[in-house]
């Protein structure tokens, strides 16, 4: 390399280093939140915030007023971030089979496939979608932990089509017969349809990054009832009914305790 070429190469390399140092952060970085709306007759409420930095997401999910107990144990509720579809929540018009419940698959065209499972600990991939042991327990609970999200989830957040869905209906308010509520789930025929259908739903909307709370990551879950009485383990999940059409002893929290 002659003297002139060496002279030109030095500033070129320096400019490249400046460009790399000045590269913007991932577009998904930021704070996302939603107030969860009610589906399928639920009387519950919920809020969620997700603060994203790179592939780390600090999740804060607060839920109350859902179906509380089953067989004197806490009712398990699973929740997920869906995406890559319309980015909206379903309406009663999405009840394709007309049975009175908008099921998870009937709502899929609205909110898409599962990208992340919001578990209380451990696995957060779609593989944990029906692991009820890692779901929220009881009618009111919180999930506060930092999780790793993959590229698909980051792209969905960036595109604005990530939707949080909390599953598990209350037969007392679902407005359907015990036979319909206890019919085989569209996700797992060993579970009742009512147990896996969406109860709360909200689209994550990007806003300003929230201040990082004190304390370490992955703080787990706070539940008001940790008993597992009446739950039967089955392949990473829990069976909520012995057969379709059975009697569902599910209670909701009294108003003064909600």
C-alpha positions as CSV (number, residue, x, y, z in Angstrom):
1,X,0.0,0.0,0.0
2,X,1.5,3.4,-1.0
3,X,1.6,6.4,1.3
4,X,-1.5,8.0,-0.2
5,X,-3.6,4.9,0.2
6,X,-2.5,4.4,3.8
7,X,-3.5,8.0,4.5
8,X,-7.0,7.4,3.1
9,X,-7.5,4.1,4.9
10,X,-7.0,5.6,8.4
11,X,-10.0,8.0,8.4
12,X,-12.1,5.4,6.6
13,X,-11.5,2.9,9.5
14,X,-12.2,5.6,12.0
15,X,-15.5,6.5,10.4
16,X,-16.5,2.9,10.5
17,X,-15.8,2.7,14.2
18,X,-17.9,5.8,14.8
19,X,-20.8,4.4,12.8
20,X,-20.8,1.2,14.8
21,X,-20.6,3.0,18.1
22,X,-23.5,5.2,17.1
23,X,-25.8,2.3,15.9
24,X,-29.2,2.7,17.4
25,X,-30.6,0.2,19.9
26,X,-33.1,-2.5,18.8
27,X,-36.3,-0.8,17.8
28,X,-38.2,-3.1,20.2
29,X,-36.5,-1.5,23.2
30,X,-38.9,0.5,25.4
31,X,-41.8,0.1,27.7
32,X,-45.1,-1.6,26.6
33,X,-48.3,-1.7,28.6
34,X,-51.9,-2.7,28.4
35,X,-55.1,-2.7,30.5
36,X,-56.6,-6.1,29.9
37,X,-60.2,-6.3,28.7
38,X,-62.8,-8.9,29.6
39,X,-63.8,-11.9,27.4
40,X,-66.2,-14.7,27.7
41,X,-68.2,-13.3,30.6
42,X,-65.2,-12.9,32.9
43,X,-65.5,-10.2,35.6
44,X,-61.8,-10.0,36.2
45,X,-59.4,-7.2,35.6
46,X,-55.7,-7.0,34.8
47,X,-52.8,-4.8,33.8
48,X,-49.4,-5.6,32.3
49,X,-46.2,-3.7,31.6
50,X,-43.2,-5.1,29.7
51,X,-39.9,-3.1,29.8
52,X,-37.6,-4.3,27.1
53,X,-33.9,-3.8,26.7
54,X,-32.3,-6.0,24.0
55,X,-33.5,-9.6,24.7
56,X,-34.4,-8.9,28.3
57,X,-38.0,-8.1,29.2
58,X,-39.1,-7.1,32.7
59,X,-42.7,-8.3,33.1
60,X,-45.2,-7.0,35.6
61,X,-48.6,-8.7,35.3
62,X,-51.3,-7.9,37.9
63,X,-54.6,-9.9,37.8
64,X,-57.7,-9.9,40.0
65,X,-61.3,-11.1,40.1
66,X,-60.8,-14.3,38.0
67,X,-62.2,-17.7,38.9
68,X,-60.5,-18.4,42.2
69,X,-60.8,-22.0,43.3
70,X,-61.3,-25.5,42.0
71,X,-62.0,-28.4,44.3
72,X,-60.8,-26.3,47.3
73,X,-57.5,-25.5,45.6
74,X,-56.4,-22.5,43.6
75,X,-57.7,-22.2,40.0
76,X,-54.6,-22.3,37.6
77,X,-54.5,-19.5,34.9
78,X,-52.0,-19.6,32.1
79,X,-51.1,-16.5,30.2
80,X,-49.2,-15.8,27.0
81,X,-48.0,-13.1,24.6
82,X,-49.4,-13.9,21.2
83,X,-48.3,-12.1,18.0
84,X,-47.8,-11.9,14.3
85,X,-51.5,-11.5,13.4
86,X,-54.0,-8.6,13.6
87,X,-52.8,-7.5,17.1
88,X,-56.3,-7.3,18.4
89,X,-58.6,-9.1,20.9
90,X,-61.5,-11.2,19.8
91,X,-65.2,-10.3,20.0
92,X,-68.3,-12.5,20.4
93,X,-68.6,-12.5,16.6
94,X,-65.5,-14.7,16.6
95,X,-67.4,-17.6,18.2
96,X,-67.4,-19.6,15.0
97,X,-69.2,-22.7,16.3
98,X,-71.8,-20.7,18.2
99,X,-71.4,-22.5,21.5
100,X,-71.2,-19.3,23.5
101,X,-67.4,-19.4,24.2
102,X,-64.8,-17.8,22.0
103,X,-62.0,-20.4,22.2
104,X,-58.3,-19.9,21.8
105,X,-58.2,-21.2,18.3
106,X,-61.3,-19.2,17.2
107,X,-59.4,-16.1,18.4
108,X,-56.1,-17.0,16.7
109,X,-56.8,-14.9,13.6
110,X,-57.0,-11.9,15.9
111,X,-54.0,-12.3,18.2
112,X,-51.9,-15.0,16.5
113,X,-49.7,-17.7,17.8
114,X,-48.1,-17.9,21.2
115,X,-44.6,-16.3,21.2
116,X,-43.9,-16.2,24.9
117,X,-45.5,-17.9,27.9
118,X,-45.8,-15.7,31.0
119,X,-45.0,-18.3,33.6
120,X,-44.3,-17.7,37.3
121,X,-40.9,-19.4,37.0
122,X,-38.8,-21.4,34.6
123,X,-39.7,-22.0,30.9
124,X,-41.2,-19.1,29.0
125,X,-41.3,-20.6,25.6
126,X,-44.5,-21.8,23.8
127,X,-43.6,-25.3,25.0
128,X,-44.8,-24.2,28.5
129,X,-48.1,-22.9,27.2
130,X,-50.3,-25.4,29.0
131,X,-48.1,-26.1,32.0
132,X,-50.7,-25.1,34.6
133,X,-48.2,-25.6,37.5
134,X,-46.3,-22.6,36.2
135,X,-49.4,-20.5,35.7
136,X,-50.9,-17.9,38.0
137,X,-52.8,-19.5,40.9
138,X,-56.1,-18.4,42.3
139,X,-58.4,-15.4,41.4
140,X,-55.8,-12.7,42.1
141,X,-52.1,-12.9,41.6
142,X,-49.1,-11.1,40.1
143,X,-46.1,-12.1,38.0
144,X,-43.0,-10.0,38.3
145,X,-39.9,-11.3,36.7
146,X,-37.3,-10.6,34.0
147,X,-37.3,-13.1,31.1
148,X,-35.3,-13.5,27.9
149,X,-37.3,-13.0,24.7
150,X,-36.4,-14.3,21.3
151,X,-36.1,-12.4,18.0
152,X,-39.7,-13.3,16.9
153,X,-41.1,-11.7,20.1
154,X,-38.9,-8.6,19.7
155,X,-40.1,-8.2,16.1
156,X,-43.8,-8.6,17.1
157,X,-43.4,-5.9,19.8
158,X,-41.7,-3.6,17.3
159,X,-44.6,-4.3,14.8
160,X,-47.2,-3.5,17.4
161,X,-49.1,-6.8,17.2
162,X,-48.2,-8.4,20.6
163,X,-51.2,-9.3,22.6
164,X,-51.3,-10.6,26.2
165,X,-54.0,-13.2,26.9
166,X,-55.0,-14.6,30.3
167,X,-56.9,-17.9,30.1
168,X,-59.3,-19.7,32.4
169,X,-63.0,-18.8,32.7
170,X,-65.4,-18.8,35.6
171,X,-68.3,-21.2,35.0
172,X,-70.5,-19.0,37.2
173,X,-70.1,-16.1,34.8
174,X,-69.3,-17.7,31.4
175,X,-73.0,-17.9,30.5
176,X,-72.8,-21.4,29.1
177,X,-74.0,-24.8,30.3
178,X,-71.7,-27.2,32.3
179,X,-71.7,-29.4,29.3
180,X,-70.2,-26.7,27.1
181,X,-67.8,-25.5,29.7
182,X,-66.5,-29.0,30.4
183,X,-66.3,-30.1,26.7
184,X,-62.8,-31.0,25.5
185,X,-60.5,-28.0,25.0
186,X,-59.4,-27.1,21.5
187,X,-55.9,-27.0,22.8
188,X,-55.8,-30.2,24.8
189,X,-58.8,-32.6,24.9
190,X,-57.8,-33.7,28.4
191,X,-58.7,-30.2,29.7
192,X,-62.1,-28.5,29.8
193,X,-62.8,-25.9,27.1
194,X,-63.6,-23.3,29.8
195,X,-60.2,-23.8,31.5
196,X,-58.1,-22.9,28.4
197,X,-60.3,-20.2,26.8
198,X,-59.3,-16.5,27.0
199,X,-60.6,-14.5,29.9
200,X,-58.6,-11.3,29.7
201,X,-56.9,-9.7,26.7
202,X,-55.0,-6.6,25.7
203,X,-52.6,-5.3,23.0
204,X,-49.2,-4.1,24.2
205,X,-48.7,-0.5,23.3
206,X,-45.3,1.1,23.3
207,X,-44.7,4.1,25.6
208,X,-41.9,5.7,27.6
209,X,-39.5,3.3,29.4
210,X,-40.5,3.0,33.0
211,X,-38.0,3.4,35.8
212,X,-36.4,0.1,36.8
213,X,-37.8,-1.1,40.1
214,X,-35.6,-2.0,43.0
215,X,-34.7,-5.6,43.7
216,X,-33.3,-8.5,41.6
217,X,-34.7,-10.0,38.5
218,X,-36.9,-13.1,38.3
219,X,-38.7,-12.4,41.6
220,X,-41.3,-15.0,40.8
221,X,-45.0,-14.8,41.7
222,X,-47.1,-13.6,44.6
223,X,-50.2,-15.6,45.1
224,X,-52.9,-15.4,47.7
225,X,-53.4,-19.1,47.8
226,X,-50.6,-21.6,47.3
227,X,-52.5,-24.8,48.0
228,X,-52.7,-27.3,45.2
229,X,-55.4,-29.5,46.8
230,X,-57.7,-31.1,44.3
231,X,-55.3,-30.7,41.3
232,X,-54.2,-33.8,39.5
233,X,-50.8,-33.7,37.7
234,X,-50.8,-34.8,34.1
235,X,-47.8,-34.4,31.8
236,X,-46.7,-31.0,32.9
237,X,-50.3,-29.7,33.3
238,X,-53.2,-30.2,35.7
239,X,-56.5,-31.8,35.0
240,X,-59.4,-29.6,36.0
241,X,-62.2,-32.2,35.4
242,X,-62.6,-35.9,35.4
243,X,-65.0,-35.8,32.4
244,X,-66.8,-33.4,30.2
245,X,-70.0,-32.1,31.7
246,X,-68.9,-32.6,35.3
247,X,-69.7,-30.3,38.2
248,X,-67.3,-27.4,38.5
249,X,-66.8,-26.2,42.0
250,X,-65.2,-22.9,41.2
251,X,-65.7,-19.9,43.4
252,X,-65.0,-16.2,42.8
253,X,-63.5,-13.9,45.5
254,X,-66.0,-12.0,47.6
255,X,-66.2,-8.4,46.7
256,X,-64.7,-7.1,49.9
257,X,-61.6,-9.3,49.4
258,X,-61.1,-8.6,45.7
